[in-house]
Amino acid sequence: MRDFFLNDEDRAFRTEIRDFLARELAPRVDRIERDQDFAAQLEVARALGKAGYLKLMFPDLYTGSLSRPGLTHAVIVSEEAAYLNYAFETTIATALSCAYPIHRHARPAMRERYLMPILEGRAVGSICMTEPNVGSDSAGMETAIRFDEASREWVIDGFKRYISNASRADVYIVWGITDPGAAPQKGMSAVLVPADTPGLSFPRIYDFMGRRGSVVGEVALDGVRVPEENLLGQADAGFRIMLEAFNFERVILGGSGLGVARAAFDLARDHAQSRVSFGERLGQKQLIWDMIAQMSWRIDAAELLTQRAARMYDDGIGGKDLMREASQAKLVATETAVFCSDRAVQILGGDGVTRQYGRVEQLYRDARALPIVGGSSEMCKYLIAAREMPAIRPNL
């Protein structure tokens, strides 16, 4: 039985959000993929916000029917959205990854100004971590943030890349070094930067092989100034905020991987049961049912790990105590998405690499980014190993 960790209320919610996305997202997926229509994504985001689905992570703001809303349900939304269109799921997952630290660490006035528009689907958020010389090694960050005592402002100089929602977001969370004399983990801060801030620019938008319709690009900060109250949490405490965000993002990416994997599996399974080859159905061939079986158990394993991590978070487990489980969920679910999309292409043959014959080639392109974004598979393995061997530090 799938949905092993879910109760009847959770399963009813899955049916509810699946029906909602069938009405709001499914009719727009061609515009998103074929035309790279970001406005179509915003239409769905507004509908999600109006219905209250973007507040699932924030029980103090949620007003829906769930008795205990949380990451478990946000993962379900992620999975069902990615099943239909991973580009759209990327957009809302990034917005929620921005909303999450704002809710936890922003001053009350900043929360009121920036959080509610995102959760109501009226605005889009973005998070800025990656730099030209900094990927998984966030401690090597070069963006500088200094405090101007005279004007009581934070001044930011730096360059970020591979930033989802770049140029389209209404607010950006920017991480940078505030104390260059300290270890990066003790000298990093995070600040809120509104989109209309002077000195903020977007030099380039990338053209990706997959996730067509999502917007990913570069963010340049040249003497950007924001008020003192735009700091998240305390000065030099940004690394802890980043770790919290990574746990959240990795569990959400578990849902993303599941959605893509399930979509590929369903297409492959249907084809294997209907296509006749050499006088019998394709699924009767040993090599084909071996692929179907492998796809099935991998999806179940990914689902169990992802739902476990989400449930742990909802039970109050976080920080380093969730790092291993969040990394396992992200690793297995995203690698499963790649495996299932690859096998689906193989099972469909020529139809699997031709746009005129369905979504499989799109899923193949979309899936390949998943083991890279939000912490690569290699980084997830390092985090898992580091927790399993606390007496030593594995060598990156």
C-alpha positions in Angstrom: 0.0 0.0 0.0 1.3 3.4 -0.9 0.9 6.5 1.4 2.0 4.2 4.3 2.7 7.1 6.7 -0.5 9.0 5.8 -3.8 8.8 7.7 -7.3 9.1 6.2 -7.3 12.9 6.5 -4.0 13.1 4.7 -5.2 10.8 1.9 -8.4 12.9 1.5 -6.2 16.0 1.2 -4.2 14.3 -1.6 -7.5 13.7 -3.5 -8.5 17.3 -2.8 -5.3 18.9 -4.1 -5.1 16.5 -7.0 -8.6 17.6 -8.1 -7.6 21.2 -7.6 -4.5 20.9 -9.7 -6.4 19.0 -12.4 -8.7 22.1 -12.7 -6.1 24.9 -12.3 -2.7 23.5 -13.5 -3.4 20.8 -16.0 -5.1 23.1 -18.6 -2.0 25.4 -18.4 0.8 22.9 -18.7 1.2 23.2 -22.5 1.5 27.0 -22.1 4.2 26.5 -19.4 6.2 23.9 -21.3 5.7 24.9 -24.9 5.5 28.7 -24.6 7.5 29.1 -21.4 4.6 31.2 -20.1 5.5 32.4 -16.6 2.1 34.3 -16.4 0.4 30.9 -16.6 2.3 29.8 -13.5 1.3 33.0 -11.7 -2.3 32.3 -12.4 -2.1 28.9 -10.7 0.0 30.3 -7.8 -2.7 32.9 -7.2 -5.4 30.2 -7.2 -3.3 28.1 -4.8 -2.9 31.1 -2.5 -6.5 32.1 -2.6 -7.5 28.5 -1.7 -5.1 28.6 1.3 -2.8 25.8 0.1 0.4 27.9 0.4 -0.1 28.3 4.2 0.1 24.6 5.0 3.6 25.1 6.5 2.4 27.8 8.8 -0.2 26.5 11.3 -0.6 30.0 12.9 -1.8 31.3 9.5 -3.6 28.3 8.1 -7.4 28.4 8.1 -8.3 25.3 6.2 -9.9 22.0 7.2 -6.7 20.0 8.1 -6.4 19.3 11.9 -2.6 19.3 11.8 -1.2 21.0 8.6 2.5 20.8 8.0 5.3 19.7 5.8 3.6 16.4 5.2 0.9 18.2 3.3 3.3 20.6 1.5 5.1 17.6 0.2 1.9 16.2 -1.1 1.2 19.5 -3.0 4.8 19.4 -4.3 4.4 15.8 -5.5 1.0 16.3 -7.2 2.2 19.5 -8.9 5.4 17.9 -10.1 3.4 15.0 -11.5 1.8 17.5 -13.8 4.6 20.0 -14.4 7.9 20.2 -12.6 8.6 23.8 -13.8 5.5 25.1 -11.9 6.4 23.1 -8.9 9.9 24.7 -8.9 8.3 28.1 -8.9 6.1 27.6 -5.9 8.6 25.5 -4.0 11.1 28.3 -4.3 8.5 30.8 -3.1 7.8 28.6 -0.1 11.6 28.2 0.5 11.6 32.0 0.7 8.5 32.3 2.9 9.8 29.7 5.4 12.7 31.8 6.8 10.7 35.0 6.6 8.1 33.4 8.8 10.6 32.1 11.3 13.2 34.9 11.4 11.9 38.2 10.0 10.8 41.2 12.2 7.0 41.5 12.5 6.8 44.4 10.1 8.8 42.5 7.5 6.7 39.4 7.9 3.6 41.5 7.4 5.0 43.2 4.3 6.6 40.2 2.5 5.2 37.0 3.9 1.5 37.3 3.4 1.7 38.3 -0.3 3.7 35.2 -1.1 1.3 32.9 0.9 -1.7 34.5 -0.8 -0.2 33.9 -4.2 0.0 37.6 -4.9 3.8 37.7 -4.9 6.8 35.4 -5.6 9.9 34.9 -3.5 13.4 33.8 -4.3 16.5 32.6 -2.3 20.0 33.6 -3.3 22.8 31.3 -2.1 24.8 29.9 -5.1 27.7 31.9 -6.6 30.1 31.3 -9.5 32.7 29.8 -7.1 30.2 28.5 -4.5 27.8 25.6 -4.9 27.5 22.9 -2.2 30.4 24.6 -0.4 28.3 27.5 1.0 31.1 28.3 3.5 33.1 29.7 0.6 30.6 32.4 -0.1 32.1 35.7 -1.4 29.1 38.0 -1.3 29.8 40.7 1.3 27.2 42.4 3.6 28.3 45.2 5.8 26.4 47.5 8.2 26.5 51.2 7.6 26.2 52.8 11.1 25.5 56.3 9.7 22.5 55.3 7.6 21.5 52.2 9.6 21.5 50.2 6.5 22.9 46.9 5.3 25.0 47.3 2.1 25.4 44.2 -0.1 27.9 43.6 -2.9 28.0 40.2 -4.7 26.9 38.0 -7.5 24.5 35.0 -7.4 23.7 32.5 -10.1 21.3 29.6 -10.7 18.7 31.5 -8.8 15.1 30.4 -9.3 12.6 33.2 -10.0 15.4 35.6 -10.7 14.0 38.8 -12.2 10.4 37.6 -11.5 10.4 37.5 -7.7 9.1 40.4 -5.6 11.5 39.7 -2.7 14.9 38.0 -2.5 16.6 36.5 0.6 20.4 37.1 0.1 23.1 35.3 2.1 26.5 36.9 2.5 29.5 37.3 4.8 29.1 40.0 7.5 32.2 39.1 9.5 35.1 38.2 7.2 37.3 37.6 10.1 35.2 34.7 11.5 34.7 31.2 10.2 32.0 31.4 7.5 29.5 29.4 9.6 29.9 32.1 12.3 30.1 35.2 10.1 27.3 34.8 7.6 24.0 36.7 7.6 20.7 36.8 5.5 18.8 39.9 4.5 15.6 40.6 2.6 16.0 42.6 -0.6 12.9 43.9 -2.4 12.9 43.6 -6.1 12.8 47.4 -6.7 16.0 48.1 -4.7 18.6 50.2 -6.5 21.7 48.2 -7.4 19.8 44.9 -7.8 20.0 43.6 -11.4 19.6 40.4 -13.4 22.4 40.1 -16.0 21.3 36.8 -17.5 18.4 34.3 -17.6 19.5 30.8 -18.3 18.1 28.5 -21.0 17.8 25.0 -19.4 17.4 21.7 -21.0 14.4 20.9 -18.8 11.9 22.7 -16.5 10.8 24.8 -19.4 8.8 27.7 -18.2 10.6 28.2 -14.9 12.9 31.2 -14.7 16.4 30.7 -13.4 19.2 33.2 -13.8 21.8 35.5 -12.3 21.4 38.2 -9.5 23.9 41.0 -9.2 24.1 43.2 -6.1 26.1 46.4 -6.6 26.0 48.6 -3.5 22.5 47.4 -2.7 21.2 49.1 0.5 18.3 47.8 2.6 17.1 49.0 6.0 18.4 47.6 9.3 15.2 45.7 10.0 15.6 43.7 6.8 18.0 41.4 8.5 16.7 37.9 9.2 17.3 36.8 12.7 20.6 38.1 14.2 23.7 39.3 12.5 26.2 36.5 11.8 23.5 33.8 12.4 22.7 33.3 8.7 24.4 29.9 8.4 21.9 28.3 10.9 19.0 29.8 8.9 20.5 28.3 5.8 20.7 24.9 7.4 17.0 25.1 8.3 16.2 26.1 4.8 18.2 23.2 3.3 16.3 20.6 5.4 13.0 22.1 4.3 14.0 22.3 0.7 15.4 18.8 0.6 12.2 17.2 1.9 10.2 19.3 -0.5 12.5 18.1 -3.3 11.6 14.5 -2.2 8.1 15.4 -3.2 9.2 16.8 -6.5 11.2 13.7 -7.3 8.2 11.5 -6.4 5.9 13.5 -8.7 8.2 13.2 -11.7 9.0 9.5 -11.0 5.3 8.6 -10.7 4.4 10.4 -13.9 7.1 8.5 -15.8 6.2 5.2 -14.2 2.5 5.6 -15.1 3.3 6.3 -18.7 5.7 3.4 -19.0 3.3 1.0 -17.2 0.4 1.9 -19.5 2.5 1.5 -22.6 3.9 -1.9 -21.4 0.3 -3.1 -20.9 -1.1 -1.9 -24.2 1.7 -2.2 -26.8 1.9 -5.5 -28.7 5.3 -6.7 -29.8 6.2 -10.0 -31.4 2.6 -11.2 -30.8 2.3 -10.4 -27.1 2.1 -7.4 -24.8 5.3 -5.6 -24.2 5.0 -6.0 -20.4 5.2 -9.8 -20.8 8.8 -9.5 -21.8 11.2 -10.3 -19.0 13.4 -7.3 -19.6 10.4 -5.0 -19.5 8.7 -6.3 -16.4 12.1 -6.2 -14.7 12.2 -2.4 -15.5 8.6 -2.0 -14.2 9.4 -3.8 -11.0 12.5 -1.8 -10.4 10.6 1.5 -11.0 7.9 0.3 -8.6 10.1 -0.5 -5.6 12.2 2.6 -6.0 9.2 4.8 -6.0 7.9 3.1 -2.8 11.3 3.5 -1.1 11.4 7.2 -2.1 7.9 7.7 -0.8 8.6 6.1 2.5 11.8 8.1 3.1 10.2 11.4 2.0 7.0 10.9 4.1 9.1 9.8 7.1 11.3 13.0 6.9 8.2 15.2 6.5 6.5 13.5 9.5 9.6 13.9 11.6 9.6 17.7 10.8 6.0 17.9 11.8 6.7 16.2 15.0 9.2 18.9 15.9 12.5 17.3 14.8 14.8 19.7 12.9 18.3 21.0 12.5 21.1 18.4 12.6 18.6 15.8 13.9 16.8 15.9 10.6 19.7 16.4 8.3 20.3 12.6 7.6 16.6 11.8 7.0 16.1 14.9 4.8 19.2 14.1 2.8 18.1 10.5 2.3 14.6 11.6 1.1 16.1 14.0 -1.4 18.8 11.6 -2.6 16.6 8.6 -3.2 13.5 10.5 -4.6 15.5 12.6 -7.1 17.7 9.7 -8.2 14.5 7.6 -8.6 13.0 10.4 -10.8 16.1 10.1 -13.1 15.9 6.3 -13.1 12.2 6.1 -13.9 12.3 8.8 -16.6 15.2 7.0 -18.2 13.5 3.6 -18.1 10.3 5.2 -19.4 12.1 6.5 -22.5 13.6 3.0 -23.1 10.2 1.3 -22.8 8.5 3.7 -25.1 11.3 3.6 -27.6 11.0 6.1 -30.4 7.8 7.5 -28.8 9.9 8.2 -25.7 12.2 10.7 -27.4 9.7 12.4 -29.7 7.7 15.4 -28.5 4.7 14.5 -30.7 4.1 11.3 -28.8 3.6 12.5 -25.2 5.5 13.7 -22.1 8.2 11.2 -21.6 10.9 13.1 -23.3 9.9 16.2 -21.2 10.1 14.2 -18.0 13.5 12.9 -19.0 14.8 16.5 -19.4 13.1 17.7 -16.3 14.3 14.9 -14.0 18.0 15.4 -14.8 18.2 18.6 -12.7 16.8 17.0 -9.6 20.0 15.3 -8.3 21.8 18.6 -8.7 19.5 21.3 -7.2 19.0 21.8 -3.5 22.2 20.0 -2.7 23.7 17.5 -5.1 23.4 13.7 -4.6 27.1 13.7 -3.7 26.5 16.3 -1.0 23.5 14.4 0.3 25.7 11.3 0.6 28.3 13.3 2.5 25.7 14.5 5.0 24.3 11.0 5.5 27.8 9.6 6.0 28.8 12.4 8.4 25.8 11.5 10.6 26.5 7.8 10.5 30.2 8.3 11.4 30.2 11.0 14.1 33.7 10.0 15.3 35.3 11.2 12.0 34.7 13.8 9.4 34.4 12.3 5.9 36.8 14.1 3.4 34.9 16.2 0.9 
